[in-house]
């Protein structure tokens, strides 16, 4: 059960990120398609099929890397005894998740996610002149920027607190809460405000 819990956090974070980000990316991609058609005075209908492949592709990339990680070298729970009494019984020990090749899978996940985030930010920049009255590109841009900011700030903090299990757990939980709640607030609160709720 502890081994499964060790692999749960990369799965939960990556798949949660993929679902949230792919929805934002599909929205900004849809705005880009309409904006591009409007520049050439062509009527464009953007349907579900036009953006569904984006969501599937983003989720599949995460799924492939995580499945390979789970098969090749999954995180496992290890407990090391730090101090023993005179009879050889453990007094103090520390438990942690470890994998010999974790960075071989973690780095590609981070790089792929970073590239997707920056490409989405580029799309937000391209569509910045579309009136906010007709689309929510401003709030998508704010959401993507907040995700980038949270992740950029959290990576050094995770490195700093790597040896303290309580702080490491707290920072990981805070990252997940901040990313999901910030995106939710930035997308839904403006809609609630406009509708008068």
C-alpha positions in Angstrom: 0.0 0.0 0.0 2.8 2.4 0.8 4.4 1.7 -2.6 1.1 2.6 -4.3 0.9 5.8 -2.2 4.3 6.7 -3.4 3.3 6.5 -7.1 -0.1 8.1 -6.4 1.2 11.7 -6.1 2.9 11.9 -9.6 -0.2 10.3 -11.1 -2.6 12.6 -9.3 -0.7 15.8 -10.0 0.2 15.0 -13.6 -3.3 13.8 -14.6 -4.9 16.6 -12.7 -2.7 19.1 -14.4 -3.4 17.5 -17.8 -7.1 17.7 -17.4 -7.1 21.3 -16.2 -4.4 22.5 -18.6 -5.9 20.7 -21.6 -9.2 22.4 -21.0 -7.5 25.8 -20.9 -5.4 25.0 -23.9 -8.5 23.9 -25.9 -10.3 27.1 -25.1 -7.4 29.3 -26.2 -6.9 27.2 -29.3 -10.5 27.6 -30.2 -10.2 31.4 -29.7 -7.1 31.3 -32.0 -8.9 29.4 -34.7 -11.8 31.9 -34.7 -9.4 34.9 -34.5 -7.4 33.6 -37.4 -10.5 33.1 -39.5 -11.8 36.6 -38.6 -8.5 38.1 -39.9 -9.3 36.7 -43.4 -13.0 37.4 -43.1 -13.9 33.7 -43.3 -16.7 32.3 -41.2 -15.4 29.6 -39.0 -17.3 27.0 -36.9 -15.2 25.4 -34.3 -16.8 22.3 -33.0 -16.0 19.8 -30.3 -13.9 17.6 -32.6 -11.7 20.6 -33.5 -10.4 20.8 -29.9 -11.0 17.3 -28.6 -7.8 16.0 -30.0 -5.9 18.7 -28.0 -7.3 17.4 -24.7 -6.7 13.8 -25.7 -3.1 14.5 -26.8 -2.2 16.4 -23.6 -3.6 13.6 -21.4 -2.0 10.8 -23.5 1.4 12.4 -23.2 1.2 12.4 -19.4 -0.3 8.9 -19.4 2.5 7.5 -21.6 5.3 8.9 -19.4 3.6 7.9 -16.1 2.9 4.4 -17.3 6.5 3.9 -18.4 7.6 5.2 -15.0 5.2 2.8 -13.3 6.5 -0.2 -15.3 10.2 0.5 -15.5 11.1 1.9 -12.1 8.2 3.0 -9.8 8.6 4.9 -6.6 8.8 2.5 -3.6 8.6 3.2 0.1 11.8 2.8 2.1 12.5 3.2 5.8 16.0 3.9 7.1 16.9 3.6 10.8 18.8 6.6 11.9 19.5 5.7 15.5 19.3 2.5 17.6 19.4 1.8 21.3 22.0 -0.4 22.9 20.0 -3.6 22.2 19.8 -2.8 18.4 16.2 -1.6 18.5 15.4 1.4 16.3 14.8 4.7 18.2 14.6 7.0 15.2 13.9 6.3 11.6 12.8 8.1 8.5 10.6 6.9 5.7 10.5 8.2 2.1 9.6 7.3 -1.5 12.6 6.5 -3.7 13.4 5.3 -7.2 16.8 5.0 -8.8 15.6 6.6 -12.1 12.9 9.0 -10.9 14.6 12.0 -12.6 14.6 10.1 -15.9 10.8 10.3 -15.8 10.3 13.5 -13.8 12.4 15.7 -16.0 10.6 14.8 -19.3 7.2 15.4 -17.5 8.4 18.8 -16.3 9.9 19.8 -19.7 6.8 18.7 -21.7 4.5 20.5 -19.3 6.7 23.7 -19.4 6.7 23.6 -23.2 3.0 23.3 -23.3 2.5 26.1 -20.8 4.7 28.4 -22.8 3.1 27.6 -26.1 -0.3 28.3 -24.5 1.0 31.6 -23.2 2.2 32.4 -26.7 -1.4 31.6 -28.0 -2.8 33.9 -25.3 -0.4 36.7 -26.5 -1.6 36.2 -30.1 -5.2 36.5 -29.2 -4.8 39.3 -26.7 -6.6 41.8 -29.0 -9.8 39.9 -29.1 -12.4 41.7 -27.0 -12.9 40.2 -23.5 -16.6 40.6 -24.1 -16.6 37.8 -26.6 -14.1 35.4 -25.0 -12.3 34.7 -21.7 -8.7 34.9 -23.1 -7.8 37.4 -20.4 -8.7 34.9 -17.6 -7.1 32.0 -19.5 -3.9 34.0 -19.7 -4.1 34.8 -16.0 -4.7 31.1 -15.2 -1.7 30.0 -17.3 0.5 32.7 -15.8 -0.5 31.7 -12.3 0.3 28.0 -13.0 3.7 29.0 -14.3 4.4 31.3 -11.3 3.3 28.6 -8.8 5.5 25.9 -10.5 8.5 28.2 -10.9 8.4 29.2 -7.2 7.6 25.7 -5.9 10.5 23.8 -7.6 13.2 25.5 -5.6 11.2 25.2 -2.4 10.7 21.5 -3.0 14.5 21.1 -3.4 15.1 23.1 -0.2 12.7 21.0 1.9 13.7 17.7 0.4 15.1 16.3 3.6 12.2 17.3 5.8 9.3 14.9 5.1 6.6 17.1 6.8 7.6 20.2 4.9 7.9 18.3 1.6 4.4 16.9 2.0 3.0 20.3 2.9 4.6 22.0 -0.1 3.3 19.3 -2.5 -0.2 19.6 -1.1 0.0 23.4 -1.2 1.1 23.3 -4.9 -1.9 21.1 -5.8 -4.3 23.2 -3.9 -3.0 26.5 -5.3 -2.9 25.4 -8.9 -6.4 24.0 -8.9 -8.1 26.7 -6.8 -6.4 29.6 -8.7 -7.5 28.3 -12.1 -11.0 27.6 -10.8 -11.3 31.1 -9.3 -9.9 32.9 -12.4 -12.2 31.1 -14.7 -15.5 30.9 -12.7 -15.5 34.0 -10.5 -15.6 36.5 -13.5 -18.6 34.5 -14.9 -20.3 34.5 -11.6 -19.7 38.3 -11.2 -21.1 39.0 -14.7 -24.2 36.9 -14.2 -24.8 38.7 -10.8 -24.3 35.7 -8.5 
